[in-house]
Amino acid sequence: MSQFPPLRLPRPVVPVVIALAASLAGCASGLPSVGDVGTLLSPYRIDIIQGNVVTREQAQALQTGMPRAQVRDILGTPLLASVFHANRWDYVFTIQRQGQTPQQRKLAVFFKDDVLERVEADELPSEAEFVASLDVRRRPGKVPPLEATEEQLQRFQERNQAVTPATPAPVGAPPRSYPPLEPVR
């Protein structure tokens, strides 16, 4: 025997439920299939950035004959420094972003007698290109001018002269004694 009484819907609700079910049945062909639901409702995936970002400018700053410390100052600590290959440092950079193909760049520096002998690298972006690739939402557009015209400078000076007082406010003398830092007992 059931402990709960049977569920009884009020009479006006029953026709509404039937009409709603009938209208949804007609829309079944427009609903996504089970395979499409995974693409519609995908979880947010964070950007995965690993390694050292090495730009074209940094690679161009390297010169044969540089000591290891100077190379480390320019490129940073290598991602891979093997005990078995003590004369080689590898710099690897990978970035995986949602909706984009993963990117990977490699740079290897080789030393002989603790000085830079040669550099092998993939095609590296410039610093400006790398920064622009990070902001995927940004739309390329007209860059605002970074210099003011003479007329703009004149208007700026006129507005600021009207706002600033002609004479500065008098500065009071500093106090002669200061309150104690700790309570007096």
C-alpha positions in Angstrom: 0.0 0.0 0.0 1.3 3.4 -0.9 1.9 6.0 1.7 1.3 8.9 -0.6 -2.0 9.8 -2.2 -2.1 9.7 -6.0 -1.0 12.9 -7.8 -4.0 14.8 -9.1 -3.5 17.8 -11.3 -6.0 20.6 -11.5 -8.3 20.3 -14.5 -7.0 23.5 -16.3 -3.4 22.2 -16.2 -4.0 18.9 -18.0 -4.9 20.5 -21.4 -1.9 22.8 -21.1 0.5 19.9 -20.5 -1.0 18.0 -23.5 -0.7 21.0 -25.8 2.9 21.5 -24.7 3.8 17.9 -25.3 2.3 18.0 -28.8 4.1 21.2 -29.7 7.4 19.8 -28.6 6.9 16.6 -30.6 6.7 18.7 -33.8 10.0 20.3 -33.0 11.9 17.0 -32.5 13.4 17.1 -36.0 15.0 20.4 -35.3 16.7 19.2 -32.0 20.4 18.3 -32.2 21.3 14.7 -32.2 23.2 13.1 -29.3 26.5 13.6 -31.0 25.8 17.3 -31.6 25.0 18.0 -27.9 28.7 17.5 -27.0 29.7 20.3 -29.4 27.0 22.6 -28.2 27.6 22.1 -24.5 31.4 21.8 -24.1 33.0 22.8 -20.8 35.4 25.7 -20.7 39.0 24.7 -21.2 41.7 26.9 -19.8 44.6 28.0 -21.9 47.7 25.8 -21.3 50.9 27.7 -21.7 54.2 25.8 -21.0 57.8 26.7 -21.5 59.7 29.8 -22.3 58.5 32.4 -24.8 61.4 33.2 -27.1 60.9 35.9 -29.6 62.8 36.7 -32.8 64.4 39.7 -31.1 65.8 37.6 -28.3 67.2 35.0 -30.8 68.8 37.9 -32.8 70.5 39.2 -29.7 72.4 35.9 -29.3 76.0 36.0 -30.7 78.5 33.2 -30.9 81.1 33.4 -28.2 78.7 34.5 -25.5 79.1 32.8 -22.1 76.3 30.6 -20.7 75.3 33.2 -18.1 74.7 35.8 -20.7 72.6 33.4 -22.8 70.6 32.7 -19.7 70.1 36.4 -19.1 68.7 36.8 -22.6 66.6 33.7 -22.9 65.8 32.7 -19.4 66.4 29.3 -17.7 66.1 26.5 -20.3 63.2 24.2 -20.1 65.5 21.2 -20.8 69.1 20.9 -19.7 70.2 17.3 -19.8 73.0 15.8 -17.9 73.8 13.7 -20.9 73.9 16.7 -23.2 75.6 19.3 -21.0 76.5 21.4 -24.0 72.9 21.8 -25.2 70.0 23.8 -23.8 66.5 23.4 -25.2 63.8 26.1 -25.0 60.4 24.7 -25.9 57.2 26.8 -25.9 53.7 25.3 -26.3 50.3 26.9 -26.1 46.9 25.2 -26.3 43.8 27.4 -26.5 40.2 26.3 -26.9 39.1 26.5 -30.5 42.6 26.9 -31.9 45.2 24.4 -33.1 48.1 23.9 -30.5 51.3 25.8 -31.3 54.8 24.6 -30.5 58.1 26.4 -31.0 61.6 25.1 -30.3 65.0 26.7 -29.9 68.2 24.9 -29.1 71.5 26.5 -28.1 74.8 24.6 -28.3 77.9 25.4 -26.3 81.5 24.5 -26.7 83.9 25.2 -23.8 81.1 27.1 -22.0 80.6 29.7 -24.8 77.8 29.8 -27.4 78.7 27.9 -30.6 75.4 27.9 -32.6 71.6 28.3 -32.4 68.9 26.1 -34.0 65.4 27.5 -34.0 62.0 27.2 -35.5 60.4 30.3 -37.1 60.0 32.6 -34.1 57.4 35.4 -33.9 58.4 38.9 -33.1 57.3 40.3 -29.7 54.5 42.3 -31.3 53.3 39.3 -33.3 53.3 37.1 -30.2 51.3 39.6 -28.1 48.8 40.1 -31.0 48.3 36.3 -31.1 47.3 36.2 -27.5 44.3 38.4 -27.9 42.1 36.4 -30.1 39.0 38.5 -29.5 40.6 41.7 -30.7 39.6 42.8 -34.1 42.2 44.6 -36.2 41.2 48.2 -36.6 42.5 51.7 -36.9 45.2 52.4 -34.3 44.5 55.7 -32.5 47.1 58.4 -32.9 49.6 58.5 -30.1 50.6 62.1 -30.6 48.6 65.2 -29.9 48.4 68.0 -32.4 49.4 71.6 -31.5 45.7 72.5 -31.4 44.9 69.7 -28.9 47.9 70.6 -26.7 46.7 74.3 -26.7 43.2 73.3 -25.7 44.5 71.0 -22.9 46.6 73.8 -21.5 43.7 76.3 -21.6 41.4 73.9 -19.7 44.0 73.1 -17.1 45.0 76.7 -16.4 41.4 77.5 -15.7 41.1 74.7 -13.2 44.4 75.1 -11.3 44.5 77.8 -8.6 46.8 80.8 -9.2 48.5 80.6 -5.8 49.2 77.3 -4.0 47.6 76.7 -0.7 49.9 77.5 2.2 51.5 74.5 3.8 51.3 74.3 7.5 54.4 73.8 9.6 55.0 70.2 10.6 54.0 69.3 14.1 56.7 69.6 16.7 55.8 66.5 18.7 54.3 63.3 17.5 52.0 60.9 19.4 53.7 57.9 21.0 53.7 54.7 18.9 52.9 52.6 21.9 50.4 53.4 24.7 52.0 55.2 27.7 51.7 53.2 30.9 
